Amino acid sequence: MDGRDWNLFLQPYEQAVEELKVKLKTMRVELKMREAYAPIEFVTGRVKKVSSILEKARRLSVPADQLEKGIEDIAGIRIMCQFVDDIHRVAGFIRIRKDLKLVYEKDYITNYKDSGYRSYHMIVEYPVQTALGQKFVLAEIQIRTLAMNFWATIEHSLNYKYKESLPDDVRERLKKAAEAAFLLDTEMSSIRHEILDAQRDFEERSNVVSTVLSAIQDLYFYHRVREAAQFQMKFNELFEQEDLYGLKQLSVDIEAAILRAKKGNNPG
């Protein structure tokens, strides 16, 4: 091990991970606002531990002074998607970004590894602003479905336990598990429209309920206690009946009541 200051060495990578996480989460929010559905389920990130960097450098024969170029995943971002099709869509969004440079891509979904590992990898170069100026760092963005991620997490743990030398029976069982995980992804994709419709319905109902309850509280603010109580009773009835159309109409009626209350409080 060399005598470098590892905290200082890793700081730009930590900054890159935090900034990329924020940007990708913001992209998720924007897509959901535009389309009522986001191909990104959630985003995580990590900086590789020093021990893992050194182990990988030894395995790949990367000299100590070449770590920044030779180890491409010191900064790692993981994007989870619901469906396989979403993975390729998210990759498309990343390709056209102007705040990073795509170095290359590795499609382990179409060309999955012998172990059964499936994921989509994008190596990017990201500019970080440091106290000494701009610094470009490499980061690996992995895009997976939840099923792929579950399998990969288990495989990673087993490889750590067996020091990359999995027993043959464990290796075979992992391959079968990978096939089962991909079959699950395939089945979910086949009923994608039904799943998305159900999610949108749930989201719409949640939003209407929140809007109605917030508006009822506004009526209390304007001291329309009796009117607010009546609306609350009506809400309880419609909510129990799961009457979405009725809840939407109730929201309109409450907004009209709030407007009347505002006018009543501002006679001038």
Backbone bond lengths (Angstrom), bond angles and torsions (degrees), N, CA, C in turn:
res aa  C-N    CA-C-N  psi(-1)  N-CA   C-N-CA  omega(-1)  CA-C   N-CA-C  phi
1 M - - - 1.471 - - 1.522 109.16 -
2 D 1.350 117.23 133.46 1.456 119.62 178.81 1.531 110.02 -79.34
3 G 1.333 114.78 174.80 1.461 118.95 -173.90 1.509 114.30 -95.75
4 R 1.344 117.63 23.64 1.461 120.17 -177.30 1.526 111.36 -67.80
5 D 1.324 115.64 158.99 1.467 121.94 173.31 1.526 107.08 -82.78
6 W 1.331 116.20 101.68 1.468 120.18 -173.97 1.528 112.30 -67.49
7 N 1.322 118.19 -33.90 1.470 120.39 177.56 1.525 110.47 -61.18
8 L 1.330 115.77 -43.21 1.461 120.37 178.86 1.518 111.00 -68.84
9 F 1.334 116.77 -38.46 1.463 121.01 179.22 1.532 111.73 -63.09
10 L 1.335 116.04 -41.21 1.469 120.39 -175.10 1.522 113.63 -83.72
11 Q 1.335 117.81 -14.60 1.466 120.38 -174.75 1.542 113.17 -56.00
12 P 1.356 119.68 -46.34 1.471 118.33 178.60 1.525 113.02 -61.38
13 Y 1.330 116.78 -33.03 1.470 120.43 178.60 1.526 110.69 -69.31
14 E 1.330 116.19 -39.21 1.463 120.09 176.66 1.528 110.48 -62.94
15 Q 1.323 115.35 -40.75 1.458 119.45 178.48 1.527 110.92 -65.44
16 A 1.336 116.41 -41.90 1.466 120.83 179.33 1.526 110.88 -61.16
17 V 1.335 116.57 -43.97 1.467 120.65 179.93 1.527 110.81 -61.62
18 E 1.319 117.42 -46.56 1.467 120.39 -178.61 1.526 111.49 -64.03
19 E 1.328 117.01 -42.14 1.465 119.94 -179.04 1.522 111.35 -68.18
20 L 1.321 117.28 -42.38 1.461 120.25 179.51 1.523 111.39 -65.76
21 K 1.320 117.02 -38.42 1.465 120.15 176.99 1.527 110.50 -59.82
22 V 1.332 116.67 -46.29 1.464 120.36 179.86 1.532 110.68 -61.57
23 K 1.325 116.80 -45.09 1.464 120.67 -177.16 1.531 111.92 -65.69
24 L 1.309 116.81 -41.06 1.464 120.13 -179.13 1.523 111.79 -72.89
25 K 1.331 116.69 -34.49 1.463 119.62 175.16 1.522 110.25 -67.07
26 T 1.327 116.78 -37.18 1.467 120.91 176.78 1.524 110.23 -64.51
27 M 1.327 117.03 -39.98 1.459 121.05 177.02 1.528 110.29 -61.74
28 R 1.322 116.74 -39.82 1.461 120.83 177.80 1.529 110.92 -59.91
29 V 1.338 115.90 -46.82 1.471 120.76 -179.07 1.521 110.00 -62.06
30 E 1.335 116.97 -44.19 1.467 120.66 -178.66 1.525 111.22 -62.22
31 L 1.334 116.56 -44.92 1.462 119.90 -179.63 1.523 111.28 -63.49
32 K 1.321 116.38 -37.35 1.459 119.45 179.27 1.521 110.89 -67.45
33 M 1.340 117.02 -37.59 1.460 120.49 177.38 1.524 111.36 -66.93
34 R 1.326 116.53 -37.60 1.464 120.73 -177.80 1.522 112.41 -74.82
35 E 1.323 116.41 -38.09 1.463 120.16 -169.24 1.522 114.47 -121.83
36 A 1.323 117.81 -0.11 1.470 122.72 -176.12 1.530 111.16 62.09
37 Y 1.324 116.14 14.65 1.459 120.96 177.16 1.519 107.95 -155.75
38 A 1.309 117.14 135.80 1.459 121.03 178.71 1.520 109.43 -115.22
39 P 1.343 118.26 127.74 1.462 119.83 177.68 1.526 112.31 -66.81
40 I 1.346 116.60 -16.00 1.464 120.96 177.04 1.524 109.31 -94.03
41 E 1.309 116.90 123.23 1.461 121.14 177.07 1.535 110.12 -80.92
42 F 1.337 117.14 -53.19 1.456 120.81 172.15 1.525 109.67 -161.44
43 V 1.328 115.42 167.89 1.467 122.24 -175.38 1.525 109.21 -127.31
44 T 1.320 116.69 135.35 1.465 121.55 173.87 1.532 108.37 -129.52
45 G 1.315 115.81 168.62 1.455 119.38 178.92 1.514 110.80 -158.14
46 R 1.329 115.87 159.06 1.457 120.38 178.11 1.517 109.25 -158.53
47 V 1.328 115.72 157.44 1.465 122.65 171.28 1.524 106.96 -106.55
48 K 1.307 116.41 132.93 1.465 121.86 -177.04 1.523 110.41 -59.81
49 K 1.320 116.55 139.61 1.463 120.88 177.47 1.532 109.76 -70.30
50 V 1.325 115.40 152.09 1.462 120.74 -177.93 1.522 110.87 -56.61
51 S 1.334 117.41 -43.14 1.471 120.33 -179.79 1.523 111.06 -60.54
52 S 1.342 116.92 -39.03 1.470 120.63 -179.91 1.525 110.93 -70.16
53 I 1.331 116.78 -36.36 1.471 120.52 177.11 1.525 109.87 -62.14
54 L 1.320 115.89 -47.43 1.471 120.47 -178.31 1.526 111.75 -65.21
55 E 1.335 116.58 -39.93 1.463 120.21 178.79 1.533 111.08 -64.29
56 K 1.338 115.72 -41.86 1.465 118.77 -179.69 1.526 110.92 -69.79
57 A 1.340 116.73 -38.34 1.465 120.54 177.69 1.527 110.32 -61.16
58 R 1.331 116.80 -40.82 1.464 120.65 178.31 1.526 110.83 -65.70
59 R 1.341 116.12 -43.02 1.466 120.52 -178.18 1.529 111.90 -65.53
60 L 1.344 116.77 -36.20 1.463 121.42 -177.57 1.528 112.59 -96.41
61 S 1.326 116.31 1.54 1.472 121.62 -178.67 1.527 111.97 57.81
62 V 1.325 115.51 45.04 1.463 121.53 177.74 1.526 108.76 -91.30
63 P 1.346 118.65 121.94 1.471 120.54 178.97 1.525 111.33 -62.13
64 A 1.319 116.02 154.06 1.465 121.47 -177.41 1.515 112.62 -59.21
65 D 1.347 117.54 -30.79 1.462 120.04 -178.60 1.524 113.02 -88.20
66 Q 1.348 116.08 5.74 1.466 120.26 -179.97 1.527 112.90 -119.39
67 L 1.322 117.00 16.95 1.468 120.19 -175.97 1.524 112.75 -60.89
68 E 1.338 116.94 -36.94 1.469 119.81 -175.40 1.520 112.19 -64.59
69 K 1.318 117.89 -30.49 1.460 121.95 179.19 1.528 112.11 -101.33
70 G 1.316 116.24 -29.79 1.458 119.86 -174.67 1.512 114.95 -83.16
71 I 1.325 117.74 -25.65 1.468 121.90 177.03 1.528 107.52 -111.34
72 E 1.327 115.74 107.28 1.467 119.95 -169.53 1.526 114.13 -89.06
73 D 1.323 117.01 -9.39 1.468 119.07 -174.97 1.526 112.56 -117.18
74 I 1.334 117.26 29.82 1.469 118.46 174.44 1.525 109.17 -60.07
75 A 1.328 115.44 -42.99 1.474 120.82 170.85 1.523 107.48 -96.71
76 G 1.317 117.51 125.32 1.460 121.15 -177.43 1.515 112.65 -128.83
77 I 1.327 115.88 131.05 1.461 122.51 175.84 1.521 107.85 -118.56
78 R 1.310 116.77 137.08 1.465 120.85 177.71 1.527 109.30 -123.27
79 I 1.318 115.09 125.97 1.470 121.82 179.14 1.517 108.30 -111.97
80 M 1.331 116.19 125.41 1.472 121.10 179.47 1.533 109.91 -100.90
81 C 1.321 115.24 136.78 1.459 122.11 178.93 1.527 109.44 -124.70
82 Q 1.329 115.44 159.35 1.465 119.10 176.34 1.527 111.80 -79.97
83 F 1.343 116.19 -38.96 1.454 120.64 -172.38 1.522 110.97 -125.75
84 V 1.336 115.82 153.86 1.463 121.04 179.22 1.525 110.57 -60.08
85 D 1.329 117.15 -40.73 1.473 120.01 179.12 1.519 111.77 -58.96
86 D 1.322 116.73 -32.30 1.464 120.31 179.41 1.528 111.72 -63.93
87 I 1.330 115.93 -32.98 1.465 120.33 -179.02 1.517 110.46 -58.34
88 H 1.324 116.43 -48.30 1.462 120.48 -178.11 1.527 110.83 -68.88
89 R 1.314 116.85 -31.73 1.465 119.87 178.00 1.524 110.74 -68.11
90 V 1.330 116.32 -44.08 1.462 120.74 178.72 1.526 110.28 -64.01
91 A 1.326 116.96 -41.32 1.466 120.40 177.61 1.529 110.27 -58.62
92 G 1.324 116.41 -38.05 1.462 120.66 177.70 1.515 112.25 -62.81
93 F 1.338 116.83 -40.95 1.467 120.43 177.81 1.526 111.28 -63.64
94 I 1.329 116.33 -38.23 1.467 120.26 -178.31 1.528 110.27 -69.67
95 R 1.340 117.08 -37.76 1.458 120.58 -178.49 1.531 112.35 -58.84
96 I 1.316 117.65 -34.79 1.468 120.07 -173.99 1.529 113.41 -92.09
97 R 1.324 117.59 1.20 1.466 119.98 179.25 1.523 110.23 -68.37
98 K 1.341 115.19 143.35 1.455 121.55 -179.68 1.525 112.72 -97.73
99 D 1.338 117.33 -6.82 1.463 120.26 -176.96 1.530 112.73 -95.72
100 L 1.329 116.30 9.15 1.464 121.55 174.87 1.525 108.03 -153.40
101 K 1.316 115.72 163.77 1.469 121.01 179.43 1.522 109.22 -119.48
102 L 1.317 116.01 124.80 1.460 120.77 178.02 1.524 109.13 -75.67
103 V 1.324 116.57 124.83 1.467 121.65 179.05 1.527 109.46 -89.83
104 Y 1.329 117.08 -54.67 1.459 121.11 172.83 1.531 109.90 -166.01
105 E 1.329 115.40 169.65 1.458 122.28 -177.27 1.530 109.93 -125.43
106 K 1.343 114.89 150.18 1.467 120.91 175.84 1.536 108.04 -130.71
107 D 1.326 115.45 114.15 1.464 121.04 -178.20 1.526 109.76 -94.69
108 Y 1.342 115.06 94.93 1.454 120.33 177.60 1.534 111.50 -93.29
109 I 1.326 116.46 16.14 1.466 120.14 174.35 1.531 108.41 -95.10
110 T 1.343 114.94 -53.36 1.462 119.26 175.21 1.525 110.32 -68.14
111 N 1.343 115.72 -44.04 1.463 121.60 -179.42 1.533 108.68 -111.65
112 Y 1.323 115.46 71.41 1.460 119.30 -175.85 1.529 110.84 -71.72
113 K 1.330 115.23 155.19 1.466 120.99 -176.48 1.530 110.79 -72.68
114 D 1.313 115.49 162.18 1.470 120.79 179.67 1.527 111.66 -58.15
115 S 1.325 115.84 -30.55 1.462 119.90 -179.47 1.524 112.54 -69.80
116 G 1.348 115.63 -17.34 1.460 120.41 -175.03 1.522 112.07 105.20
117 Y 1.329 117.20 -4.53 1.471 122.23 -178.05 1.520 110.97 -61.16
118 R 1.343 114.77 130.23 1.461 121.09 176.99 1.532 109.05 -130.14
119 S 1.316 115.48 133.71 1.465 121.25 177.86 1.521 106.76 -176.12
120 Y 1.328 116.31 163.86 1.467 120.56 175.65 1.519 107.59 -116.53
121 H 1.336 116.82 121.72 1.455 121.39 -176.12 1.530 110.86 -110.66
122 M 1.322 115.54 137.56 1.463 121.65 174.70 1.524 107.61 -128.99
123 I 1.319 116.72 121.02 1.458 121.35 175.14 1.524 107.32 -93.24
124 V 1.321 116.04 122.29 1.464 120.35 -177.64 1.519 110.23 -124.11
125 E 1.308 114.89 156.05 1.462 121.84 173.35 1.522 106.84 -107.24
126 Y 1.320 115.75 123.62 1.468 120.46 -173.31 1.534 110.24 -121.18
127 P 1.343 117.74 131.03 1.464 120.73 -179.83 1.534 111.99 -83.61
128 V 1.308 115.89 125.37 1.466 121.80 177.93 1.534 108.43 -112.51
129 Q 1.314 116.08 135.64 1.464 120.47 176.79 1.526 108.90 -89.89
130 T 1.327 116.51 113.57 1.459 121.05 179.17 1.530 109.46 -108.51
131 A 1.316 115.94 174.62 1.469 120.43 178.98 1.522 111.20 -62.53
132 L 1.336 116.86 -25.18 1.469 120.98 -178.58 1.522 112.29 -99.13
133 G 1.330 116.84 8.70 1.464 120.14 179.85 1.517 112.11 117.60
134 Q 1.317 115.15 -170.15 1.462 120.76 -176.99 1.526 110.95 -76.88
135 K 1.340 114.81 138.71 1.468 120.93 177.93 1.520 108.35 -133.40
136 F 1.303 116.75 132.88 1.463 120.88 178.69 1.527 109.35 -95.94
137 V 1.328 116.06 127.42 1.458 120.25 178.53 1.527 109.18 -123.17
138 L 1.312 115.43 149.48 1.461 121.00 176.15 1.528 109.54 -84.94
139 A 1.317 115.83 143.78 1.467 121.39 176.11 1.522 108.19 -141.50
140 E 1.319 115.11 147.18 1.460 120.29 176.82 1.524 109.13 -107.08
141 I 1.321 115.54 125.90 1.466 121.14 176.11 1.526 107.38 -106.17
142 Q 1.318 116.43 118.03 1.462 122.26 177.38 1.528 108.30 -103.75
143 I 1.326 115.42 129.85 1.474 120.63 179.77 1.530 107.00 -118.40
144 R 1.330 115.86 123.44 1.463 120.94 -174.46 1.523 110.42 -141.58
145 T 1.328 115.02 162.99 1.459 119.36 165.19 1.531 107.56 -83.72
146 L 1.310 115.87 167.79 1.467 120.48 178.58 1.526 110.75 -62.77
147 A 1.332 116.73 -37.66 1.468 120.52 179.62 1.526 110.71 -66.24
148 M 1.331 117.32 -43.38 1.467 121.19 177.20 1.524 110.71 -60.27
149 N 1.318 115.93 -41.27 1.459 119.96 -177.62 1.527 111.44 -67.46
150 F 1.331 116.30 -39.78 1.469 120.32 178.03 1.526 109.99 -58.79
151 W 1.349 116.14 -47.10 1.458 120.26 -179.37 1.532 110.73 -63.79
152 A 1.344 116.85 -45.96 1.464 120.99 -176.54 1.525 111.51 -63.54
153 T 1.333 116.67 -35.75 1.465 120.81 178.99 1.525 110.60 -64.79
154 I 1.333 116.18 -43.22 1.467 120.61 178.65 1.528 110.65 -65.56
155 E 1.341 116.22 -43.85 1.464 119.52 -179.67 1.524 110.64 -62.10
156 H 1.329 116.94 -41.57 1.467 121.03 179.68 1.533 110.56 -60.30
157 S 1.327 116.29 -43.34 1.465 120.49 179.99 1.520 111.25 -63.69
158 L 1.340 116.21 -42.56 1.463 119.79 -179.74 1.533 111.69 -67.63
159 N 1.333 116.29 -38.86 1.465 119.27 177.71 1.526 111.06 -63.61
160 Y 1.326 115.67 -36.71 1.467 119.36 177.50 1.523 110.34 -65.69
161 K 1.336 115.48 -41.97 1.464 119.57 -179.14 1.522 111.36 -63.86
162 Y 1.346 116.00 -44.46 1.462 120.29 -175.77 1.530 113.13 -96.18
163 K 1.354 115.97 10.91 1.477 121.82 177.35 1.527 111.34 53.47
164 E 1.337 115.82 50.30 1.470 123.88 176.29 1.527 113.68 67.52
165 S 1.334 118.86 8.06 1.474 121.44 179.46 1.522 109.36 -119.80
166 L 1.311 116.01 74.41 1.458 120.70 -177.11 1.528 110.46 -68.54
167 P 1.336 117.44 138.73 1.468 120.47 172.62 1.531 109.81 -60.66
168 D 1.327 116.44 149.69 1.465 120.89 -175.33 1.525 112.55 -57.41
169 D 1.342 117.03 -40.55 1.467 118.94 -177.98 1.524 111.05 -67.04
170 V 1.335 117.16 -37.05 1.467 120.82 178.01 1.532 109.75 -67.77
171 R 1.324 116.09 -40.80 1.461 121.20 179.74 1.539 110.95 -60.56
172 E 1.332 116.36 -43.72 1.463 120.94 -179.32 1.531 111.26 -66.87
173 R 1.315 115.66 -40.59 1.467 119.06 179.43 1.529 110.87 -66.78
174 L 1.330 116.11 -35.81 1.467 120.00 176.14 1.530 111.06 -64.19
175 K 1.329 116.55 -40.58 1.467 120.07 177.84 1.525 111.05 -60.74
176 K 1.329 115.94 -42.99 1.469 119.88 178.89 1.526 110.38 -65.26
177 A 1.330 116.04 -38.33 1.470 119.69 178.05 1.520 110.53 -64.97
178 A 1.334 117.40 -37.92 1.468 121.40 178.52 1.523 110.43 -63.47
179 E 1.334 116.15 -41.64 1.467 120.36 178.17 1.524 110.66 -64.13
180 A 1.328 115.86 -39.91 1.472 119.87 178.53 1.523 110.95 -65.64
181 A 1.338 116.70 -39.70 1.467 120.67 178.99 1.525 110.49 -64.18
182 F 1.334 116.79 -41.27 1.463 119.69 179.85 1.516 111.15 -69.94
183 L 1.334 116.65 -34.30 1.467 120.13 175.62 1.528 109.83 -62.85
184 L 1.335 116.56 -40.37 1.462 120.76 176.46 1.524 110.18 -60.19
185 D 1.336 117.32 -45.94 1.462 120.75 177.73 1.526 111.38 -59.16
186 T 1.322 115.95 -41.56 1.462 120.84 -179.50 1.528 111.08 -64.00
187 E 1.346 116.19 -43.54 1.463 120.43 179.00 1.526 111.13 -64.55
188 M 1.331 116.44 -41.49 1.464 120.05 179.26 1.534 110.62 -63.65
189 S 1.329 116.25 -37.93 1.465 120.28 178.95 1.525 110.90 -65.11
190 S 1.341 116.64 -33.52 1.468 120.26 -178.15 1.528 112.23 -69.00
191 I 1.345 116.72 -23.85 1.477 119.28 177.37 1.527 110.27 -115.05
192 R 1.340 114.71 28.41 1.467 121.63 -177.71 1.527 112.18 -53.32
193 H 1.334 117.00 -47.36 1.467 120.14 -175.96 1.524 111.42 -62.73
194 E 1.327 117.07 -40.92 1.462 120.02 178.98 1.529 110.76 -65.04
195 I 1.335 116.00 -40.96 1.468 119.89 179.54 1.525 110.63 -64.07
196 L 1.335 116.32 -45.91 1.471 119.97 -178.28 1.521 111.44 -65.77
197 D 1.330 116.66 -39.27 1.473 119.65 177.56 1.523 110.47 -60.85
198 A 1.329 116.11 -43.51 1.464 120.18 179.78 1.524 110.88 -63.78
199 Q 1.325 116.46 -41.14 1.471 120.34 179.77 1.524 111.00 -66.09
200 R 1.327 116.49 -41.55 1.468 119.81 179.06 1.520 110.94 -65.15
201 D 1.341 116.92 -40.90 1.465 120.28 177.95 1.518 110.85 -60.70
202 F 1.328 116.04 -43.84 1.461 120.43 179.45 1.528 110.48 -62.96
203 E 1.350 115.86 -44.03 1.468 120.80 -179.42 1.526 110.76 -62.87
204 E 1.340 115.93 -43.17 1.462 120.22 -178.72 1.531 110.42 -63.89
205 R 1.338 115.90 -44.69 1.466 119.65 -179.81 1.529 110.65 -63.43
206 S 1.314 117.28 -41.47 1.465 121.17 179.13 1.517 110.97 -61.32
207 N 1.340 116.17 -42.92 1.463 120.24 -179.34 1.527 111.47 -65.37
208 V 1.344 116.21 -41.33 1.472 119.75 -179.85 1.523 110.40 -64.90
209 V 1.334 116.70 -43.10 1.467 120.62 179.08 1.523 110.77 -60.60
210 S 1.328 116.95 -45.54 1.468 120.53 179.63 1.517 111.33 -62.21
211 T 1.336 116.18 -41.69 1.471 120.63 -179.61 1.518 111.27 -63.25
212 V 1.334 116.47 -44.58 1.464 120.59 -178.56 1.533 111.07 -64.16
213 L 1.309 117.36 -48.15 1.464 121.10 -177.56 1.535 111.21 -64.45
214 S 1.326 116.52 -38.32 1.463 120.27 177.14 1.520 110.80 -64.92
215 A 1.337 116.50 -40.28 1.468 121.00 -179.75 1.536 110.94 -67.20
216 I 1.325 116.98 -37.20 1.475 120.11 177.28 1.529 109.94 -62.30
217 Q 1.332 116.93 -40.15 1.460 120.55 176.52 1.525 111.47 -62.86
218 D 1.326 116.75 -35.29 1.472 120.50 176.94 1.529 110.96 -62.19
219 L 1.322 115.87 -37.54 1.474 118.98 178.69 1.527 110.81 -64.52
220 Y 1.311 117.42 -38.85 1.469 120.39 175.35 1.530 110.17 -61.39
221 F 1.333 116.26 -37.48 1.460 120.66 178.77 1.530 110.64 -60.45
222 Y 1.332 116.41 -36.13 1.464 121.03 179.04 1.538 112.59 -88.08
223 H 1.335 115.95 12.59 1.461 123.30 177.11 1.526 113.00 63.29
224 R 1.345 117.18 27.26 1.470 121.04 174.26 1.525 108.22 -93.69
225 V 1.342 114.86 65.18 1.461 121.04 -171.03 1.522 111.97 -64.49
226 R 1.335 116.51 -47.66 1.466 119.29 -177.61 1.525 111.07 -64.00
227 E 1.336 116.16 -43.13 1.459 120.61 -179.81 1.545 110.51 -64.86
228 A 1.330 115.81 -41.69 1.462 120.21 178.83 1.526 110.79 -62.73
229 A 1.324 116.86 -41.27 1.462 121.31 179.92 1.530 110.96 -64.42
230 Q 1.324 116.28 -38.49 1.465 120.03 178.40 1.533 110.94 -65.35
231 F 1.327 114.85 -43.03 1.463 118.73 177.90 1.537 111.16 -64.49
232 Q 1.330 115.88 -36.26 1.463 119.98 179.03 1.529 110.46 -63.61
233 M 1.323 116.35 -41.77 1.468 120.03 178.24 1.528 110.85 -63.86
234 K 1.337 115.35 -41.23 1.462 119.36 179.05 1.526 110.67 -65.09
235 F 1.341 115.38 -40.67 1.468 120.14 177.69 1.536 110.23 -59.87
236 N 1.321 116.99 -47.52 1.463 120.87 -179.17 1.524 111.12 -56.36
237 E 1.310 116.15 -41.36 1.463 121.64 -179.41 1.532 110.79 -65.71
238 L 1.334 116.45 -48.45 1.463 120.93 -178.17 1.532 111.56 -67.64
239 F 1.330 116.24 -37.40 1.462 120.39 179.45 1.526 110.42 -64.77
240 E 1.328 116.12 -41.18 1.458 121.22 178.89 1.522 110.82 -63.62
241 Q 1.341 116.21 -36.20 1.463 121.35 -179.36 1.528 112.88 -83.21
242 E 1.340 116.13 -5.21 1.466 122.22 -176.72 1.525 111.03 54.97
243 D 1.331 114.83 42.19 1.465 122.28 -178.24 1.524 109.25 -92.66
244 L 1.320 117.29 90.46 1.458 121.29 -177.02 1.530 111.49 -65.71
245 Y 1.333 116.24 -41.82 1.467 119.01 179.47 1.531 110.60 -61.33
246 G 1.331 115.89 -42.02 1.461 119.87 178.93 1.522 111.94 -64.56
247 L 1.336 117.40 -37.37 1.469 121.40 178.08 1.526 110.99 -66.22
248 K 1.334 116.17 -38.24 1.471 119.36 177.28 1.528 110.70 -63.76
249 Q 1.325 116.76 -42.89 1.466 120.30 179.01 1.523 110.67 -66.32
250 L 1.342 115.86 -37.77 1.460 120.14 177.63 1.528 110.33 -61.69
251 S 1.312 117.01 -39.20 1.464 121.57 178.13 1.521 110.36 -60.22
252 V 1.323 116.95 -42.79 1.475 121.40 178.09 1.526 110.42 -62.85
253 D 1.330 115.97 -43.33 1.475 120.44 -179.07 1.535 111.20 -64.17
254 I 1.325 116.38 -39.84 1.471 119.74 -179.45 1.522 110.50 -68.60
255 E 1.333 117.28 -39.81 1.462 120.29 177.63 1.517 110.81 -60.91
256 A 1.333 116.48 -38.63 1.463 120.37 176.99 1.527 110.32 -64.94
257 A 1.329 116.79 -39.08 1.466 120.96 178.68 1.530 110.57 -65.83
258 I 1.317 117.03 -37.44 1.462 120.86 178.58 1.528 110.47 -65.68
259 L 1.313 116.52 -40.72 1.467 119.95 177.47 1.519 111.21 -61.50
260 R 1.353 116.80 -41.26 1.475 120.65 177.70 1.527 109.95 -63.65
261 A 1.343 115.02 -39.95 1.472 118.91 179.85 1.519 111.72 -64.88
262 K 1.314 116.49 -39.67 1.467 120.35 178.77 1.530 110.65 -63.49
263 K 1.327 115.46 -43.44 1.465 118.94 179.54 1.516 111.08 -64.61
264 G 1.335 115.41 -38.10 1.462 119.79 179.22 1.530 112.97 -65.68
265 N 1.353 116.12 -29.71 1.466 120.59 179.51 1.516 112.69 -86.90
266 N 1.340 117.21 -9.64 1.467 121.34 179.23 1.524 109.88 -129.34
267 P 1.314 117.63 72.58 1.473 120.29 -175.16 1.522 112.91 -67.98
268 G 1.342 116.98 -23.28 1.473 118.69 -177.89 1.505 111.29 -71.22
